[in-house]
């Protein structure tokens, strides 16, 4: 019994998400980035590769629209709204200052056009129209934004509006923005393609207003998102993401968050610098394929003699270029393992080290369920455990 209790304590101590990149003596030094705060995340490996002041409060400006989009996409996914349905344009939406898609109260605008107007043109008018359509009012929608922020673990984020104009208390951090952006891509893959749209304008609106504000989309074919932001207080901001293919790994996605750059060109240049550095200074190592068993330990009192444990997605780590041979892994799990187990149940941790230093803790789960054995099987294993 003492062995079982100790094993359970070890299991409870396993973190619920992949650990951030552990600093080692071999870690490459990032380039100089001209921004108040920045973060580079390897999304595929879920490792932070570079960071500066990522927990300092900042104004998000139009990066706020990432959360607005999250709620709009959720409403689309749950069929609360439909891409083809039209929404009215209120006086409040029409009179919004800043970036606009130039809609007015005489129009009934399809949701898909409003989504494009919010994402491609960063239209504050489109954003308010969507907020009113999903939440019933801007005020109610802001409540939903803050509720969702808590659900996503954005503990340093408070929203005061859906569009990102400067307002007291409307703040976030680079870390929270990276979490939000990652969840947006993971939770709504069917809608994030809008962030790669280079040009869009609603019929009858100014032709000169059609370019996506994310200039990296026009410079780097591997960049497919996400969002720009700018106010006088926030400076020039950009959350950018790119996906590049590599042998033996497949697609590898990086995400950069650059906050408080000096100009539109600077935020693009600094973001590109971070992305290029991340892809060249670090290499990806695939340790296990999606659904591949990391280990198949024995199971007691179960209908199956063993339990396959691993991850439903591929286990990939990012390491300094040239250091892949120094990666080692070790499985830590409860012992003994006593059925039943359900598919997806946490069953231990894959400890990943680089040159003997901790790199990642990867939670392992049951790849299949194991039901309890019958009375005789459980009794026999109880005797064997007692002898053991």
PyMOL commands that set and color helices and strands:
alter all, ss='L'
color gray80, all
select helices_A, chain A and resi 2-12+61-77+91-94+111-119+124-135+138-151+174-187+192-196+207-209+216-219+264-281+324-326+375-387
alter helices_A, ss='H'
color red, helices_A
select strands_A, chain A and resi 37-42+47-52+86-88+108-110+223-231+235-246+250-261+282-288+293-298+306-310+315-320+327-332+346-354+357-366
alter strands_A, ss='S'
color yellow, strands_A
deselect
rebuild
show_as cartoon
